[in-house]
Amino acid sequence: MLKQTVNISSFQKNLPDFIDLVLNGDELILTKSDIPIAKIIPFEEEKREIRTDFFALNSAVKERKSKSEAPENWFG
């Protein structure tokens, strides 16, 4: 992966070429008057693990909420 610094006006003029670079894994840092203003990086999907115990946990929480555990004289 390469990092390239690109002026915003050059980026606008050559957008398709720069998008191809990003699609190939390069990282672009856009500048305006030599000040970095944005970073364009390839998009990567987050891989999330599906937990099978979620539904059991969720139903246990609902059950706990339905039964009041507070004593009757809770308000004093």
N, C-alpha and C positions, 0 to 999 in steps of 0.2 A: 504494500500500500504506500503510495506516494502522497506527500502533502504539497500542495501548490498554493501559492498566494496569487490572487487574481484581482485586478481592479474591476470595480462594479461595471464600468462602461464597457470594458473588454468582455466581461461576462455576458452582458446584454447582447452584444454584437455576435458573439460566438456561442450562444446558449446550447445548441444541439451538440457541439463538440465537447463542451464541458460536462453536459449530462452523460455523454458516453464515457467520459473519464470516471465519473462517479459510479456509473453502472459497472465499470471494470474494477472498482474497489478503491479508487483514489479519493483523497479528502481535499476539499477546496476551502480556502479561507478567503472570503471576499473582503476587499478593502475599499475605503473611500478616503481619498487624500492620505493614503498610506496608513490609515487607522483601520484595524480589523473591525468589521461590523457583523459578520456572520460566518458560520461554518456549515458547509454542506458535506454530509457524510452518507455513505450507503445505508439504506434502511435494513435493519435486521429484526426479524420477528423474535419476540421473547418466547422461549420455550418454558412452558409452565407445566408442573407436575399436577395431575388431577388426583386429588385426595378422595379416596373412597369412603373415608369416615366422616366426610362433611355432612352428609344427610343424617347420619345418626346423631351427630353433634347438634345440628340445627333442630331436630325434633326434640332433643333433650332440653334445649334452651326454651323452646316454646312451652314444653310441659312445666318447666320451673316457673315461667312467667304466669301461667294460668292458676297455679296454686299459691296463695298468699302465705309467705313464711313469717310475716310480721305478727307479733302478738296483738290481741284485741285491744289492749290498753296502750297501743303505740303512740297515740296522740296525747297521752298524759292523763 
